[in-house]
Amino acid sequence: MQPTNSPTWKRLEENWANGFNSLMKEEQEALALWWLEAETMNGTLNQYFWNSSGDLALIALSGLENLNMPVTLEAFREALKYFGDPYPVNRELRMDRLEEIETTYGEEVFTPPSRIIQELPEDFVQAVVSRLEAVYART
């Protein structure tokens, strides 16, 4: 069964109906990591950062750290480095920065880390849903 077809994911979606900020950290990380996988698989990290899903990049980063996903984490960190510190959570600012990054480094700058994530060396979505299942079992 796909993690997003599980009873755990359905409960997450029900909780999400109350707003993203009402979710527990583990729930927020689950959504952030799902968006990271979905957008990167559909396009590249460029697409992920360009879309509103990129608003959740720091939460996705935290999720990868908490789940101990070293290969995916390193690829994602490599991509994030281009943005500098602080990472632009605001989409408009991030889009401006993306244009600067592409002008400076070329349009394919995010292709190498994207390929690593697309190869799914670690099934981080399954891992985050499994963790969430354990959290729900305790509540």
Secondary structure, DSSP 8 states (H G I E B T S, - for coil): --GGGSHHHHHHHHHHTT-GGGS-HHHHHHHHHHHHHHHHHHS-HHHHHHSGGGGGHHHHHHHHHHHT-HHHHHHHHHHHHTT-SS---SHHHHHHHHHHHHHHH-TTTTHHHHHHHHT-SS-HHHHHHHHHHHHHHH-
